[in-house]
Amino acid sequence: MKARNARIDTLRVVAMLMIICGHFIYHGMRHVGLQESTGVPFADNAVGRMNFVMAQFLGYACNIATNIYFMITGYFLVKPRTLSYAVSKSWKLWRTIVFYTLSVYAVLCATGALDFSVSQLIEQLMPIYSRKYWFMSNYIVVLLLSPFVSKALDALAKKEYQGLLLVLLLLNFAEGSWGYGGIFSGGMSVVFCLSLFALGGYLKKFPLPAFRFDHVAYLVGYLSICLFFTLNSYVGQLGVFGDADTLLNIRALANNSVPLLSSVCFFLVFASGRWSVPNGVSRLAVGCSPYIMAVYLIHDNVYLRPLLWDGVVRPLNYVNSCWFLPYCVAVVVAVFVLCLSVEYVRQKVVSLIKK
């Protein structure tokens, strides 16, 4: 059996924890995805201000998680695989997606949390077409295209590859109204996801020069970017504290803007350097790896999402509490473990049925 890369397996787990944490902030507090995102009622006192800074920092820090997954895919698949391999992986993932969309919908209808409708049932059978999961929809497309894209990338010399990445950066990057990303791409577009795939492939094919404590330098770079934008958000909203008529806004950045740089920094923390993952962490990360994608599919189900964040977790109840950060960490870990356990049981049942 081919040896696994423990650091990348660990990165995969960390990135999924970051996705959950990002959803805690943006779905549970800011309610991104609704027709109009809501502000957050942080109090004008030390605890309220500190919690705002922590929430904003976590929001920016976790903004990169989906970028990381596409980079990991490119990192491993830059060496061309067969089309049958890509189809097999995509088919397996598609079946898992449909299983959870149907299962969650059936449970919610059976418990009275949702009213059954034929049109909604059909949507569960076509989760990609109905865009139930933008991340998974794009991920499957990237998988299917990977044999062809990888063959093209594998043929490139280093300078040619760098030229391609420069062109892709120009086509994808956008910050507000500045840049071409809003014209040719977008933070949730297949073009951008393929560009991340190519970027991850470059870092595998042409590793950056190693230097002492390079992983620490990349981590400092990543944290510095997050901290800079956190302070910018805080200073920009100082006048809102104490204004009863205005709520604070936990800001976000598009995936194809500054998070592109912080994504590279964070990815290199795990992909570069000579440090090793502790054995216990390595075994845990490798053990979690086969079940990791289901964590996203379960907790971010379009029907389960409001029930989870607004009905069960209710992070807005803690925005002015000293327990805000511990509660956030506990929720993230609990959601991760619960969803991972569900997928573990599902796979065991499937394997028993096949026997």
C-alpha positions, -999 to +999 in steps of 0.1 A: +000+000+000+013+034-010+025+055+020+002+084+028+014+120+033+006+126+069+010+164+067-014+167+038-039+143+056-036+166+086-042+196+064-073+180+050-087+175+086-077+210+096-094+225+065-126+207+072-126+220+108-120+255+093-150+250+070-172+242+100-159+272+119-165+294+089-201+282+088-204+289+125-194+325+118-211+332+085-242+310+086-247+310+124-240+346+131-240+366+099-265+344+080-248+345+046-270+329+020-302+347+030-315+374+008-299+399+031-271+391+055-276+403+091-254+423+114-243+409+148-253+426+181-219+428+198-220+449+230-200+480+235-178+466+262-145+447+265-161+412+260-182+423+231-153+440+214-130+411+220-156+386+207-160+407+175-123+407+169-121+369+175-152+362+152-138+384+125-103+368+127-118+333+126-139+344+096-109+356+076-087+327+088-113+300+077-121+318+045-095+298+027-106+262+035-123+253+002-093+268-017-071+244+002-091+214-009-088+222-046-050+228-041-047+194-023-064+178-053-040+194-077-011+185-055-019+148-057-034+146-092-009+167-111+007+134-122-019+123-148-043+096-138-066+076-161-101+088-170-115+057-155-099+067-122-115+101-123-149+088-133-147+062-105-138+088-079-165+112-091-192+085-093-184+074-057-186+110-045-218+116-064-235+086-048-224+098-014-239+132-021-272+118-033-273+094-003-271+124+022-294+147+003-321+120+002-315+108+037-316+142+053-346+152+033-364+119+043-356+123+080-368+160+080-400+151+062-407+122+085-402+143+116-424+171+103-395+196+100-402+198+063-433+194+041-428+168+014-430+179-022-422+160-054-402+189-068-380+190-037-375+152-039-364+155-075-339+182-065-324+157-040-318+133-068-300+159-088-279+177-062-253+189-087-278+203-112-298+220-085-265+235-070-272+222-035-235+222-028-214+246-049-182+232-034-190+196-042-205+205-076-172+221-086-151+194-070-167+167-091-161+188-123-125+193-113-121+155-107-136+147-141-114+172-159-082+163-139-068+136-163-069+161-192-057+191-172-030+171-155-017+158-188-014+194-201+003+206-168+027+177-168+040+187-202+049+222-191+084+233-182+088+254-151+088+287-168+058+277-189+040+266-158+048+299-141+035+318-172+003+299-170-002+306-133+004+343-140-023+343-167-047+325-144-040+350-116-048+379-139-080+362-150-091+352-115-080+378-091-106+404-080-108+427-050-140+446-050-143+463-084-106+459-091-093+430-112-106+408-140-120+380-117-155+395-117-155+393-155-138+360-164-141+340-132-154+344-096-146+329-062-170+300-068-164+293-105-151+262-121-124+283-137-111+295-104-112+259-089-092+246-119-067+274-113-063+263-077-058+228-089-030+240-112-015+260-083-015+229-061+001+209-089+028+235-094+038+233-057+041+195-060+059+195-093+082+225-085+086+228-047+097+262-035+132+264-021+134+251+015+149+272+042+152+269+080+118+273+097+101+280+064+069+265+076+070+290+105+075+319+081+045+308+060+024+305+091+034+340+102+025+353+067-009+337+068-017+349+103-004+384+094-028+387+065-057+376+086-048+399+114-044+429+091-079+426+077-093+419+111-079+451+125-090+469+093-126+457+099-125+466+136-111+501+130-135+507+102-165+499+125-154+516+157-182+541+154-208+513+153-201+502+188-226+517+211-250+527+183-282+509+191-295+513+156-266+497+138-252+462+140-216+452+134-208+434+102-185+404+102-169+410+069-157+384+044-134+383+013-141+365-019-121+333-024-104+347-054-091+379-037-066+382-009-075+347+005-057+334-026-024+346-010-033+334+025-043+300+010-009+295-005+008+305+028-013+281+048-009+253+023+029+257+024+029+254+062+020+217+056+036+211+022+070+225+030+097+222+056+112+192+074+088+191+104+068+160+110+034+153+123+033+136+158+024+099+154-008+102+173-020+131+151-009+114+120-028+082+128-059+102+136-057+122+104-051+092+082-080+074+100-104+103+094-094+108+057-119+083+041-148+099+059-139+136+057-160+148+027-192+136+043-187+161+072-193+189+047-222+170+030-241+165+063-236+197+082-240+220+052-271+204+038-294+232+026-323+220+048-302+210+078-282+242+079-308+266+094-319+239+119-283+234+130-271+269+133-304+288+143-322+259+161-295+240+179-262+259+181-275+295+182-241+312+183-258+347+186-266+338+222-229+338+230-216+369+211-214+389+244-203+360+266-168+351+278-176+316+266-179+326+230-145+312+218-147+279+239-183+274+227-172+279+191-144+254+194-167+229+212-193+232+185-168+228+156-153+196+172-187+182+180-201+187+145-170+172+130-170+141+152-208+136+148-207+139+111-176+117+108-192+091+130-223+090+108-202+085+076-181+058+094-213+039+102-226+043+067-195+029+051-194+000+075-231-008+067-224-006+030-194-029+033-215-055+052-242-053+026-217-059-002-204-090+016 
